[in-house]
Amino acid sequence: MSRAHLSAIELAILKALANGMQSKEIAALVGRRRATVEWYVRMLLVKLDARSRPHLVARALCSGAIGREDIDTEAI
């Protein structure tokens, strides 16, 4: 799955997940409710055929949906 197949909000959520953020933090970042962010995460799990959040991030990296440049390695 490439970036072209994901919406801007989905990409923002994936990048935030890759940086270790929790739903509440992501909600504040993207200006959505926590429940909405969790809904997007569930949809991303389906879209990228992932079983968990860490697996979702791994699938996003392997597919090129997000890149290493999207991860703040100093924050981890």
N, CA, C and O atoms as a Tinker XYZ file with bonds, in Angstrom:
   304  protein
     1  N      0.854000   -1.177000    0.000000    73     2
     2  CA     0.000000    0.000000    0.000000    64     1     3
     3  C      0.893000    1.230000    0.000000    63     2     4     5
     4  O      1.769000    1.369000    0.854000    81     3
     5  N      0.677000    2.100000   -0.934000    73     3     6
     6  CA     1.496000    3.306000   -1.034000    64     5     7
     7  C      0.794000    4.478000   -0.360000    63     6     8     9
     8  O     -0.362000    4.387000    0.052000    81     7
     9  N      1.524000    5.568000   -0.264000    73     7    10
    10  CA     0.953000    6.790000    0.315000    64     9    11
    11  C     -0.285000    7.247000   -0.452000    63    10    12    13
    12  O     -1.202000    7.830000    0.127000    81    11
    13  N     -0.305000    6.980000   -1.746000    73    11    14
    14  CA    -1.414000    7.426000   -2.588000    64    13    15
    15  C     -2.733000    6.772000   -2.202000    63    14    16    17
    16  O     -3.802000    7.326000   -2.457000    81    15
    17  N     -2.663000    5.598000   -1.590000    73    15    18
    18  CA    -3.874000    4.883000   -1.214000    64    17    19
    19  C     -4.382000    5.254000    0.178000    63    18    20    21
    20  O     -5.399000    4.725000    0.626000    81    19
    21  N     -3.687000    6.155000    0.860000    73    19    22
    22  CA    -4.074000    6.565000    2.198000    64    21    23
    23  C     -4.400000    8.053000    2.217000    63    22    24    25
    24  O     -3.783000    8.850000    1.510000    81    23
    25  N     -5.369000    8.404000    3.029000    73    23    26
    26  CA    -5.732000    9.815000    3.158000    64    25    27
    27  C     -4.691000   10.540000    4.007000    63    26    28    29
    28  O     -3.855000    9.909000    4.653000    81    27
    29  N     -4.750000   11.845000    3.998000    73    27    30
    30  CA    -3.804000   12.654000    4.780000    64    29    31
    31  C     -3.930000   12.348000    6.266000    63    30    32    33
    32  O     -2.921000   12.276000    6.968000    81    31
    33  N     -5.149000   12.167000    6.750000    73    31    34
    34  CA    -5.348000   11.869000    8.172000    64    33    35
    35  C     -4.800000   10.487000    8.507000    63    34    36    37
    36  O     -4.219000   10.296000    9.575000    81    35
    37  N     -4.978000    9.523000    7.606000    73    35    38
    38  CA    -4.446000    8.183000    7.839000    64    37    39
    39  C     -2.919000    8.209000    7.903000    63    38    40    41
    40  O     -2.315000    7.553000    8.752000    81    39
    41  N     -2.306000    8.963000    7.010000    73    39    42
    42  CA    -0.843000    9.093000    7.023000    64    41    43
    43  C     -0.364000    9.763000    8.304000    63    42    44    45
    44  O      0.629000    9.337000    8.894000    81    43
    45  N     -1.058000   10.801000    8.734000    73    43    46
    46  CA    -0.676000   11.494000    9.969000    64    45    47
    47  C     -0.780000   10.552000   11.167000    63    46    48    49
    48  O      0.085000   10.559000   12.043000    81    47
    49  N     -1.819000    9.755000   11.203000    73    47    50
    50  CA    -1.996000    8.806000   12.303000    64    49    51
    51  C     -0.914000    7.727000   12.255000    63    50    52    53
    52  O     -0.358000    7.371000   13.293000    81    51
    53  N     -0.612000    7.211000   11.086000    73    51    54
    54  CA     0.448000    6.207000   10.956000    64    53    55
    55  C      1.794000    6.757000   11.425000    63    54    56    57
    56  O      2.532000    6.081000   12.142000    81    55
    57  N      2.105000    7.978000   11.019000    73    55    58
    58  CA     3.367000    8.588000   11.425000    64    57    59
    59  C      3.418000    8.780000   12.941000    63    58    60    61
    60  O      4.453000    8.552000   13.568000    81    59
    61  N      2.304000    9.196000   13.517000    73    59    62
    62  CA     2.245000    9.381000   14.970000    64    61    63
    63  C      2.400000    8.044000   15.692000    63    62    64    65
    64  O      3.101000    7.961000   16.701000    81    63
    65  N      1.755000    7.007000   15.183000    73    63    66
    66  CA     1.912000    5.670000   15.768000    64    65    67
    67  C      3.358000    5.212000   15.688000    63    66    68    69
    68  O      3.887000    4.631000   16.635000    81    67
    69  N      3.990000    5.473000   14.559000    73    67    70
    70  CA     5.386000    5.084000   14.377000    64    69    71
    71  C      6.305000    5.803000   15.357000    63    70    72    73
    72  O      7.397000    5.326000   15.664000    81    71
    73  N      5.856000    6.943000   15.837000    73    71    74
    74  CA     6.631000    7.712000   16.805000    64    73    75
    75  C      6.203000    7.446000   18.243000    63    74    76    77
    76  O      6.573000    8.183000   19.156000    81    75
    77  N      5.420000    6.385000   18.437000    73    75    78
    78  CA     5.069000    5.940000   19.783000    64    77    79
    79  C      3.947000    6.691000   20.470000    63    78    80    81
    80  O      3.772000    6.568000   21.682000    81    79
    81  N      3.193000    7.458000   19.726000    73    79    82
    82  CA     2.112000    8.228000   20.336000    64    81    83
    83  C      0.892000    7.352000   20.602000    63    82    84    85
    84  O      0.619000    6.398000   19.874000    81    83
    85  N      0.173000    7.695000   21.653000    73    83    86
    86  CA    -1.065000    7.013000   22.024000    64    85    87
    87  C     -2.253000    7.753000   21.409000    63    86    88    89
    88  O     -2.113000    8.883000   20.942000    81    87
    89  N     -3.407000    7.118000   21.413000    73    87    90
    90  CA    -4.605000    7.685000   20.777000    64    89    91
    91  C     -4.932000    9.085000   21.269000    63    90    92    93
    92  O     -5.268000    9.958000   20.469000    81    91
    93  N     -4.839000    9.310000   22.572000    73    91    94
    94  CA    -5.158000   10.626000   23.130000    64    93    95
    95  C     -4.221000   11.701000   22.584000    63    94    96    97
    96  O     -4.658000   12.802000   22.248000    81    95
    97  N     -2.932000   11.375000   22.497000    73    95    98
    98  CA    -1.950000   12.322000   21.963000    64    97    99
    99  C     -2.181000   12.576000   20.475000    63    98   100   101
   100  O     -2.079000   13.710000   20.006000    81    99
   101  N     -2.492000   11.519000   19.746000    73    99   102
   102  CA    -2.743000   11.646000   18.307000    64   101   103
   103  C     -3.981000   12.498000   18.078000    63   102   104   105
   104  O     -4.005000   13.333000   17.173000    81   103
   105  N     -5.008000   12.291000   18.892000    73   103   106
   106  CA    -6.240000   13.070000   18.763000    64   105   107
   107  C     -5.948000   14.563000   18.891000    63   106   108   109
   108  O     -6.461000   15.371000   18.116000    81   107
   109  N     -5.129000   14.921000   19.865000    73   107   110
   110  CA    -4.764000   16.333000   20.045000    64   109   111
   111  C     -3.955000   16.836000   18.859000    63   110   112   113
   112  O     -4.124000   17.976000   18.426000    81   111
   113  N     -3.084000   15.993000   18.336000    73   111   114
   114  CA    -2.232000   16.371000   17.203000    64   113   115
   115  C     -3.042000   16.632000   15.936000    63   114   116   117
   116  O     -2.805000   17.620000   15.241000    81   115
   117  N     -3.994000   15.756000   15.634000    73   115   118
   118  CA    -4.742000   15.867000   14.380000    64   117   119
   119  C     -6.081000   16.583000   14.521000    63   118   120   121
   120  O     -6.795000   16.769000   13.536000    81   119
   121  N     -6.420000   16.982000   15.741000    73   119   122
   122  CA    -7.652000   17.740000   15.949000    64   121   123
   123  C     -8.926000   16.925000   15.806000    63   122   124   125
   124  O     -9.948000   17.417000   15.327000    81   123
   125  N     -8.848000   15.679000   16.228000    73   123   126
   126  CA   -10.014000   14.792000   16.178000    64   125   127
   127  C    -10.252000   14.208000   17.566000    63   126   128   129
   128  O     -9.381000   14.289000   18.432000    81   127
   129  N    -11.410000   13.630000   17.778000    73   127   130
   130  CA   -11.699000   12.965000   19.046000    64   129   131
   131  C    -10.916000   11.658000   19.130000    63   130   132   133
   132  O    -10.564000   11.055000   18.116000    81   131
   133  N    -10.655000   11.240000   20.362000    73   131   134
   134  CA    -9.930000    9.987000   20.585000    64   133   135
   135  C    -10.649000    8.811000   19.919000    63   134   136   137
   136  O    -10.010000    7.962000   19.298000    81   135
   137  N    -11.964000    8.763000   20.047000    73   135   138
   138  CA   -12.740000    7.673000   19.438000    64   137   139
   139  C    -12.577000    7.661000   17.925000    63   138   140   141
   140  O    -12.543000    6.593000   17.314000    81   139
   141  N    -12.475000    8.831000   17.320000    73   139   142
   142  CA   -12.291000    8.923000   15.869000    64   141   143
   143  C    -10.914000    8.387000   15.479000    63   142   144   145
   144  O    -10.778000    7.671000   14.487000    81   143
   145  N     -9.907000    8.735000   16.254000    73   143   146
   146  CA    -8.559000    8.230000   15.989000    64   145   147
   147  C     -8.544000    6.711000   16.104000    63   146   148   149
   148  O     -7.950000    6.032000   15.267000    81   147
   149  N     -9.189000    6.177000   17.129000    73   147   150
   150  CA    -9.225000    4.725000   17.309000    64   149   151
   151  C     -9.966000    4.047000   16.156000    63   150   152   153
   152  O     -9.607000    2.940000   15.754000    81   151
   153  N    -10.997000    4.704000   15.623000    73   151   154
   154  CA   -11.702000    4.173000   14.450000    64   153   155
   155  C    -10.749000    4.123000   13.255000    63   154   156   157
   156  O    -10.694000    3.122000   12.541000    81   155
   157  N     -9.997000    5.211000   13.040000    73   155   158
   158  CA    -9.022000    5.235000   11.942000    64   157   159
   159  C     -7.979000    4.135000   12.115000    63   158   160   161
   160  O     -7.595000    3.491000   11.139000    81   159
   161  N     -7.520000    3.914000   13.334000    73   159   162
   162  CA    -6.529000    2.862000   13.579000    64   161   163
   163  C     -7.114000    1.503000   13.202000    63   162   164   165
   164  O     -6.444000    0.695000   12.559000    81   163
   165  N     -8.355000    1.250000   13.600000    73   163   166
   166  CA    -9.002000   -0.025000   13.227000    64   165   167
   167  C     -9.095000   -0.167000   11.714000    63   166   168   169
   168  O     -8.849000   -1.249000   11.181000    81   167
   169  N     -9.446000    0.904000   11.015000    73   167   170
   170  CA    -9.539000    0.855000    9.552000    64   169   171
   171  C     -8.161000    0.638000    8.932000    63   170   172   173
   172  O     -8.034000   -0.080000    7.941000    81   171
   173  N     -7.134000    1.252000    9.507000    73   171   174
   174  CA    -5.773000    1.053000    9.007000    64   173   175
   175  C     -5.311000   -0.387000    9.228000    63   174   176   177
   176  O     -4.620000   -0.954000    8.381000    81   175
   177  N     -5.686000   -0.978000   10.357000    73   175   178
   178  CA    -5.352000   -2.377000   10.617000    64   177   179
   179  C     -5.920000   -3.263000    9.513000    63   178   180   181
   180  O     -5.259000   -4.194000    9.053000    81   179
   181  N     -7.150000   -2.968000    9.092000    73   179   182
   182  CA    -7.781000   -3.739000    8.023000    64   181   183
   183  C     -7.090000   -3.457000    6.687000    63   182   184   185
   184  O     -6.739000   -4.386000    5.959000    81   183
   185  N     -6.895000   -2.176000    6.367000    73   183   186
   186  CA    -6.299000   -1.793000    5.084000    64   185   187
   187  C     -4.915000   -2.389000    4.885000    63   186   188   189
   188  O     -4.569000   -2.818000    3.784000    81   187
   189  N     -4.124000   -2.414000    5.952000    73   187   190
   190  CA    -2.753000   -2.897000    5.832000    64   189   191
   191  C     -2.612000   -4.340000    6.315000    63   190   192   193
   192  O     -1.500000   -4.859000    6.417000    81   191
   193  N     -3.733000   -4.982000    6.609000    73   191   194
   194  CA    -3.756000   -6.388000    7.017000    64   193   195
   195  C     -2.801000   -6.643000    8.183000    63   194   196   197
   196  O     -1.952000   -7.534000    8.134000    81   195
   197  N     -2.968000   -5.827000    9.239000    73   195   198
   198  CA    -2.104000   -5.927000   10.414000    64   197   199
   199  C     -2.895000   -6.430000   11.618000    63   198   200   201
   200  O     -4.116000   -6.283000   11.679000    81   199
   201  N     -2.180000   -7.026000   12.577000    73   199   202
   202  CA    -2.815000   -7.611000   13.750000    64   201   203
   203  C     -2.727000   -6.740000   14.999000    63   202   204   205
   204  O     -3.465000   -6.956000   15.960000    81   203
   205  N     -1.837000   -5.766000   14.989000    73   203   206
   206  CA    -1.629000   -4.917000   16.161000    64   205   207
   207  C     -1.033000   -3.585000   15.699000    63   206   208   209
   208  O     -0.673000   -3.432000   14.532000    81   207
   209  N     -0.935000   -2.643000   16.605000    73   207   210
   210  CA    -0.337000   -1.354000   16.253000    64   209   211
   211  C      1.124000   -1.495000   15.822000    63   210   212   213
   212  O      1.517000   -0.921000   14.806000    81   211
   213  N      1.937000   -2.246000   16.571000    73   211   214
   214  CA     3.326000   -2.416000   16.106000    64   213   215
   215  C      3.404000   -3.099000   14.735000    63   214   216   217
   216  O      4.237000   -2.738000   13.903000    81   215
   217  N      2.539000   -4.077000   14.511000    73   215   218
   218  CA     2.513000   -4.753000   13.218000    64   217   219
   219  C      2.055000   -3.775000   12.133000    63   218   220   221
   220  O      2.546000   -3.821000   11.006000    81   219
   221  N      1.127000   -2.905000   12.470000    73   219   222
   222  CA     0.646000   -1.883000   11.538000    64   221   223
   223  C      1.795000   -0.969000   11.103000    63   222   224   225
   224  O      1.945000   -0.671000    9.918000    81   223
   225  N      2.594000   -0.532000   12.064000    73   223   226
   226  CA     3.737000    0.337000   11.745000    64   225   227
   227  C      4.736000   -0.418000   10.863000    63   226   228   229
   228  O      5.252000    0.129000    9.889000    81   227
   229  N      4.999000   -1.669000   11.212000    73   227   230
   230  CA     5.926000   -2.470000   10.402000    64   229   231
   231  C      5.410000   -2.638000    8.979000    63   230   232   233
   232  O      6.173000   -2.505000    8.021000    81   231
   233  N      4.129000   -2.927000    8.836000    73   231   234
   234  CA     3.542000   -3.092000    7.499000    64   233   235
   235  C      3.614000   -1.774000    6.714000    63   234   236   237
   236  O      3.900000   -1.769000    5.517000    81   235
   237  N      3.350000   -0.666000    7.402000    73   235   238
   238  CA     3.404000    0.643000    6.740000    64   237   239
   239  C      4.821000    0.952000    6.259000    63   238   240   241
   240  O      5.007000    1.488000    5.167000    81   239
   241  N      5.810000    0.616000    7.071000    73   239   242
   242  CA     7.209000    0.834000    6.667000    64   241   243
   243  C      7.586000   -0.063000    5.500000    63   242   244   245
   244  O      8.191000    0.398000    4.533000    81   243
   245  N      7.238000   -1.327000    5.582000    73   243   246
   246  CA     7.606000   -2.286000    4.522000    64   245   247
   247  C      6.915000   -1.967000    3.200000    63   246   248   249
   248  O      7.480000   -2.198000    2.131000    81   247
   249  N      5.711000   -1.444000    3.268000    73   247   250
   250  CA     4.965000   -1.150000    2.043000    64   249   251
   251  C      5.337000    0.205000    1.444000    63   250   252   253
   252  O      4.971000    0.508000    0.308000    81   251
   253  N      6.055000    1.009000    2.201000    73   251   254
   254  CA     6.421000    2.339000    1.717000    64   253   255
   255  C      5.390000    3.401000    2.021000    63   254   256   257
   256  O      5.529000    4.542000    1.579000    81   255
   257  N      4.351000    3.047000    2.771000    73   255   258
   258  CA     3.328000    4.038000    3.130000    64   257   259
   259  C      3.936000    5.143000    3.988000    63   258   260   261
   260  O      3.569000    6.311000    3.860000    81   259
   261  N      4.869000    4.769000    4.863000    73   259   262
   262  CA     5.661000    5.741000    5.601000    64   261   263
   263  C      7.113000    5.332000    5.450000    63   262   264   265
   264  O      7.418000    4.182000    5.136000    81   263
   265  N      7.995000    6.275000    5.675000    73   263   266
   266  CA     9.417000    5.990000    5.526000    64   265   267
   267  C     10.167000    6.215000    6.824000    63   266   268   269
   268  O      9.622000    6.750000    7.789000    81   267
   269  N     11.409000    5.803000    6.834000    73   267   270
   270  CA    12.233000    5.996000    8.021000    64   269   271
   271  C     12.335000    7.469000    8.393000    63   270   272   273
   272  O     12.481000    7.811000    9.567000    81   271
   273  N     12.258000    8.328000    7.404000    73   271   274
   274  CA    12.346000    9.770000    7.666000    64   273   275
   275  C     11.147000   10.280000    8.463000    63   274   276   277
   276  O     11.193000   11.374000    9.026000    81   275
   277  N     10.077000    9.489000    8.511000    73   275   278
   278  CA     8.872000    9.871000    9.260000    64   277   279
   279  C      8.977000    9.547000   10.747000    63   278   280   281
   280  O      8.116000    9.938000   11.535000    81   279
   281  N     10.028000    8.834000   11.126000    73   279   282
   282  CA    10.192000    8.409000   12.510000    64   281   283
   283  C     11.258000    9.249000   13.188000    63   282   284   285
   284  O     12.379000    9.361000   12.692000    81   283
   285  N     10.907000    9.836000   14.315000    73   283   286
   286  CA    11.845000   10.637000   15.099000    64   285   287
   287  C     12.593000    9.674000   16.025000    63   286   288   289
   288  O     12.111000    9.356000   17.113000    81   287
   289  N     13.741000    9.222000   15.605000    73   287   290
   290  CA    14.481000    8.220000   16.361000    64   289   291
   291  C     14.987000    8.760000   17.688000    63   290   292   293
   292  O     15.280000    7.979000   18.594000    81   291
   293  N     15.095000   10.053000   17.824000    73   291   294
   294  CA    15.547000   10.636000   19.082000    64   293   295
   295  C     14.454000   10.616000   20.134000    63   294   296   297
   296  O     14.741000   10.673000   21.330000    81   295
   297  N     13.195000   10.536000   19.698000    73   295   298
   298  CA    12.080000   10.528000   20.639000    64   297   299
   299  C     11.798000    9.123000   21.169000    63   298   300   301
   300  O     11.082000    8.958000   22.157000    81   299
   301  N     12.360000    8.120000   20.514000    73   299   302
   302  CA    12.081000    6.737000   20.901000    64   301   303
   303  C     13.104000    6.266000   21.908000    63   302   304
   304  O     13.044000    5.123000   22.361000    81   303
